[in-house]
Amino acid sequence: MSSSEFRAFTATTNDGAVERRVTTVSTDALPEGVRIAVHYSSVNFKDALASSANGRVARISPIIPGIDLSGTIVDGDEASGLAVGTPVIAHGYDIGVSRHGGYGELASVPAEWIVALPDGLDLRQAMIIGTAGFTAALSVVALEERGLTPGDGPVLVTGATGGVGSIAVSILAARGYEVIASSGKADAVPYLRALGASDVIDRSVLSGDGGKPLESMMWAAAVDCVGGTTLANVLSRLRYGGAVAASGLTGGAAIATTVLPFILRNVALLGIDSVQTPIVRRRAVWQRLGSDLKPRGLDDIAHDVGLEGVSAELDSIMQGGQTGRAVVDVRN
């Protein structure tokens, strides 16, 4: 491989089908920006959509997916203080959607999208956290900015074995909260308890249709990674003044609920978006992810794959079979 080429996992759409493979890509295919030698990326549900015929996420073809990455600066940007060799993180915005992403040995990212690797994390740990963990951290920050404290009562996490859910459980437990995890995977109970969950409930408790708009009050707050009927049922069970930070829609985009939880129990629904988070807030939350928001047991959350293993991981996450985080070592 010459210096004008790099190895990457690509997805190419052709006649309604997507071909996924590891190949070599010309550096000329990269857009303008600060060039980063990528060490790690991760596997997210959005990556699976970007690599699927019906995902309606990718805006270019072929595309190098990977909505997040960590690595070191190859071509510096003096104006932004990004010197050659600086370890950095990038995720969200158009990465892995309308410009090539993290599943390649080289990436090009606008300087204003880049986050310097915070103290307390190495490049691999940053991608164990990745987009999913950043979303989990945003959720916890949003709840605490509204006033949530550990003394207020238990906090529910739905979709708790997924990337966002796993890290939300870990962060909340490390901060002293009583965490109730919801999952449909019976064999994941030991995993969730190891992350810090005080109790684990089956997702069927929250997935049934036809519940009352107001049920018995159970949780002080929730991090919801599912959406749909699950979110509606969570809202009906929050304690007075509670809030749910919602970031997922694997259970559907529609919410069949009423205004009653909001006007009779003073409940709040907090939308969480990690894609367009302003860079100042993004960098501030990442600094905290290296310190007071750092998830415990990061190695217990993750497993590693090389580029050749990405396709199977994308299939797994699309089918709901992934537990925790899959870290992509793009150098292997």
TORVEXLO-544517 format. One record per residue (C-alpha): x, y, z; residue in three letters. Coordinates in pm, whole numbers, plus 50000, padded with zeros to 5 digits. Example, Ala and Ser with C-alpha at 12.3 -4.5 7.8 and 13.67 -1.06 7.14 Angstrom:
<pts>
512304955050780Ala513674989450714Ser
</pts>
This chain:
<pts>
500005000050000Met501425034049901Ser501325066150103Ser498525077849871Ser496245049349979Glu494845036450306Phe492885006250420Arg489195010550500Ala485854993050541Phe483455006550279Thr479765003650199Ala478685008449837Thr475045010949730Thr474194996349390Asn470714988249253Asp469144987849599Gly471804965349751Ala474844973949963Val478254958149917Glu480394959450232Arg484094951450215Arg487584960150335Val489534976550056Thr492095003449981Thr490965039249928Val492825068149767Ser493665097149995Thr492195119049719Asp488745106149822Ala488965124550154Leu487395159050182Pro489275189450304Glu489995191350675Gly492495181850942Val493855147250867Arg493815121751146Ile495565088151163Ala492695067851304Val493445042551577His489945033051691Tyr486295037051605Ser483205019551740Ser480025002551618Val476795021951657Asn473235015851540Phe473585045551304Lys476605028751143Asp474454998351072Ala471835020650911Leu474485038150703Ala475625004050579Ser472144990750497Ser470114993250178Ala467075007050359Asn468895026550629Gly468395060550463Arg471375075050652Val474345075350415Ala474455105250181Arg477385093749966Ile478365060949803Ser480745044949847Pro481065056150207Ile483505047850483Ile481105044550779Pro482015050951140Gly480345080351311Ile483135083551568Asp486895079951579Leu489995085751786Ser493535089851666Gly496405114251621Thr496765145151403Ile498755139351084Val498415173750924Asp498185200551192Gly496095232151209Asp498055259151389Glu495095282751412Ala493165257651623Ser496155245051819Gly495975210351665Leu499635201651628Ala500915170451454Val500765140951694Gly497965155251911Thr495595127352027Pro492015136651940Val488395125151921Ile485785133251657Ala482165122351625His478755134151515Gly478055162251271Tyr478365146950918Asp481025120951003Ile480135086950860Gly477025101250694Val477915126550424Ser481685124950466Arg483935094950524His484105082850883Gly486145062651126Gly486355028150964Tyr489525037450779Gly493155042750867Glu492885079350771Leu490125105150817Ala489695142050741Ser487645163150982Val487025200851010Pro489095215751290Ala485965229551458Glu484575194051502Trp487635180151682Ile487975173952056Val491385170152218Ala491675137352407Leu490955146052771Pro493215136953059Asp492095104353217Gly491355085952889Leu493465068552628Asp492445065352262Leu490875030952305Arg488915041152614Gln487625071352423Ala486035048052169Met484685024252432Ile482785055352533Ile482375068752180Gly479135083452049Thr477045060652270Ala478865069852588Gly478835106652501Phe475055104052456Thr474775086752794Ala476845114252955Ala474695141252794Leu471645123652938Ser473055123253291Val474195159453265Val470745170353143Ala469025152853435Leu471425167453689Glu471185202353540Glu467445199353605Arg468225191653968Gly468445153653996Leu470545140654287Thr471155105354417Pro468925112354715Gly465875117554494Asp465315080554435Gly465995053054180Pro466835060753819Val465665037753540Leu467745029853231Val465925013152940Thr467724993552670Gly470374989052934Ala472544963552755Thr473074986052452Gly475875010852412Gly474095041252552Val472315021052820Gly475405002452942Ser477415034052988Ile474475052653143Ala474185025053405Val477905027153473Ser478025065253501Ile474945067353722Leu476115039853955Ala479555055753987Ala477855088354087Arg475955071754368Gly472535066154211Tyr470345035954268Glu470055023153911Val467255001053781Ile468134985353446Ala465544973553194Ser466554946752945Ser465054918652741Gly468174897152781Lys467804874353080Ala471434862953057Asp472614899153085Ala471624903153451Val475144895653585Pro476604919953330Tyr474254947953435Leu474794941753804Arg478554942953747Ala478104977253591Leu476324988753906Gly472624981853853Ala470814976354184Ser467994957354012Asp467134944953663Val463584943553527Ile462414926353210Asp461624949952924Arg458154934152894Ser457184954253204Val457394985552991Leu456674973252638Ser452984964852667Gly450364986552495Asp447234999352663Gly448685011352991Gly447085039253186Lys448425074553127Pro449245075753499Leu450515044953681Glu452025040354026Ser455015063254072Met458295043854072Met461355062753947Trp462785097154013Ala464165099053660Ala465025077853358Ala467485075053073Val465445060952784Asp467285044952493Cys464215028252338Val461395052852268Gly457935042752148Gly455635024252388Thr458455019952637Thr458915057552668Leu455165062752712Ala455105037252993Asn458145052753159Val456485086953160Leu453405072753330Ser455525058553615Arg457845087753696Leu457595103454039Arg456275138654078Tyr458755163353927Gly460715135853755Gly462315137153412Ala463325113353137Val466285119752906Ala465315103652576Ala467785095152299Ser466565062952137Gly463925051451891Leu464585014351842Thr461125009051991Gly459525033551749Gly459335070951691Ala455705075851794Ala454725081052160Ile451205070652255Ala450705091252568Thr448705120652703Thr449515153752865Val448555139953207Leu452065130753329Pro453255165453233Phe450485186253389Ile449515164553688Leu452955152053792Arg455135179953658Asn457135154653455Val459665166553194Ala460765150252869Leu464345160152780Leu465465153452425Gly469105142952389Ile470975148352062Asp474675140652029Ser475015147751657Val474795185651652Gln475895192952009Thr477765226251996Pro481505221052012Ile481995241052333Val479555218752523Arg480915187952346Arg484445195152461Arg483285203052815Ala481385170152848Val484365150652714Trp486585166952975Gln484175154053239Arg484155119553079Leu487825117953167Gly487115127553528Ser483875128753728Asp481695113053456Leu484165085653366Lys482325052353349Pro483725025353571Arg484594991053434Gly485205003253081Leu486974971052979Asp483964950953097Asp481724970452858Ile483754964452542Ala485144938852303His487504946052012Asp487304937751641Val489414946251340Gly488094959751010Leu487344924450888Glu485014919551183Gly482974951251132Val480354936350900Ser479314909551150Ala479094935751427Glu476864957751211Leu474524928351154Asp474494920351525Ser473614955351639Ile470904958051373Met469334926251511Gln469574937751872Gly472184911551953Gly475024933652075Gln475734937852443Thr477944966652548Gly480354982652302Arg482274969552000Ala485524988651953Val487034988151605Val490834987351593Asp491265000151238Val494954991351239Arg494104953951247Asn
</pts>
